[in-house]
Amino acid sequence: MQVRRPLAVLCVIAPLAIGTAACSDSSGGTVTGTRGLTVVRQISNPVQNNCEHFGPIGVTRVQNNTGVDIILHKNPDCTDPPGQTSFYLPATESANVVIRQGLWKSFAPTGFPPPVPVN
């Protein structure tokens, strides 16, 4: 039985393309940080385990529209001041800060991205 060349090429290339997409280090979607009604920063497709910054003023609300969970931090370098803890925000969720706890200034995506973007 003879296999046509275009079919053979497709059978080789398709699994490679799917594998590359599934092993991406970015989490498809956006993370939006706001302070009041103002969008401070919107980060598209944040990279796994990288520290992303909201800016020096910080944010009071974060919307996680990605396929992975994120950890919110009080310092711009993805650390927290002594005695304060980070905040775990699941995928596709949002959170508002309690002012006495301080503003969020950075976050880091955690976990593994899904094989396809959620959006």
PyMOL commands that set and color helices and strands:
alter all, ss='L'
color gray80, all
select helices_A, chain A and resi 5-22+99-101
alter helices_A, ss='H'
color red, helices_A
select strands_A, chain A and resi 29-35+38-44+52-53+61-66+69-73+87-89+94-96+106-110
alter strands_A, ss='S'
color yellow, strands_A
deselect
rebuild
show_as cartoon
